[in-house]
Amino acid sequence: MEEILTDIPSKRQHIQTAHCENGVVTSLLKYHGVDFMNEPLAFGIGAGMFYVHLPFLKINNAPAIAFRIMPGYIFRDTCKALGVNITRKKFRSPDAAKTYLDNKIAEGEPVGCQVGVFNLPYFPREYRFHFNAHNIIIHGFENGRYIVSDPVMEELTSLSPEELEEVRFARGPLAPNGQIYYPSDVGEISPERLKKAVKKGIKKTAWWMTQVPIEQIGARGFNYTAKKIRKWRSELGERKAGLYLAQIVRMQEEIGTGGGGFRFIYAAFLEQAAEILNNDKLIPFSEEMTKSGDLLRYNAVRMAGVIKGRNTEQKDFDEVADAMAEISALELQAFKKLRKLRL
Amino acid sequence: MKKDSLPQDPSALKNFTREVCYVKDEDGKYEQGLSTGWNVKADALNEAWVEINRRIEEAAKQVELGKKSPVLFFMELRLMDYPTLSGYTGFWKFTIKRHMKPSVFKKLSEKKLKIYAKVFKISVDELKSFDGRNIDRYTK
């Protein structure tokens, strides 16, 4: 391939964010002239904050819990709320996927790609698991390599055509199938539209966190996890129980969460929402989210004590569970109030 | 979390990147902060790897004892579970489990062995010749 695909360097703006999907939404919308966009705003409008404990599913042989909504929802909901159309395409054939991508960047437009993490060469080996819902932006093609803006990286990076094909066609759960996506028809977004979008995002999260009558979903989900944690030591033994806690810590604090299981990003969003909606009543809710995030982090320290084998008595597991139950109560109450708040 | 309490511990991210966290500045407003890592989550990640390595060694032992075929070992070595290996090979979980029986594995067609070898990024010979004792070749 020739080098005609090079994008204009000045437009090749790299924005680093905590979470990949927020980052892709932010960067792509900013590219299309939505200057006010930033990570917390994308996360809040896209109703990204969540909690779920999937009881029968195992990830890496440990329980499947998530502090965020399903992959793809943030991009979909943020764009929808702002009246932006999205084009998405999946492919059977890697060649067709490559041609489509090349044509798109030849137009000079950055695009989002879903990729698997396991074969991403610029990630440290310790972080390369079979996780297929990672998102990156392709900015162009230069010196035989694709220019990649990976939102969790500090700098722009690059992938060879072979490397990119491999990660775009990773297999297994959530296989990307070469998925490519980008916003189209991004018009002027009026302040009214933004206000409406922010309100909608808040209401949606408040609904998810309080109204789903399933004990594993939303704020109640923490309580479900707490109940499970109390039984882990006697049912699974210390080693496996410790491993399960390690999984919780990773889902909660690893790169991509912004710390405290996404709660700090959401607190930052509510702070911005108060300003956008000119409504100081949202500030206490931002503070509640900060509190929840802080409690989660204290709990991570507690769990690390168990994982490292310092504190492995039943009472140590109970303490972790107690903290989870406290977080459950805090979030349930906060979101119930938030749901009733007139915005 | 306050900005000055954002941990800056050494981690596996070193020389790759720093991660964005959301922290409160002096005025109590949120902003992005960059962190090199946090010991607490480094311990959790480390524990996950201890478990992975334990599983790999356990799989090698099973192969050595003649209880399982090399498919199990390479599945663990490549950090895969059944849904992932199933996705890459196109075989059902049920079929893969059968292929893990040494007696079934011995009779596998060249075509199927090639599929496994390609997914595991090894040669068919390497796949067939793994006996559980030559584990160092893959783990060192």
Interface residues (C-beta under 8 A of the other chain):
Chain A: Q16 T17 A18 E39 P40 K58 N60 N61 A62 F118 Y122 F123 P124 R125 E126 Y127 R128 F129 H130 V152 M153 E154 E155 R171 G172 P173 A175 G242 L243 L245 A246 Q247 V249 R250 E253 E254 I255 G256 G258 G259 G260 F264 I265 A267 A268 E271 T290 G293 D294 R297 A300 V301 M303 A304 I307 K308
Chain B: M1 L6 A12 L13 F16 T17 R18 E19 V20 C21 Y22 V23 K24 K29 Y30 Q32 L34 S35 W38 N39 V40 K41 D43 A44 L45 E47 A48 W49 E51 R55 L79 M80 D81 P83 T84 L85 S86 G87 Y88
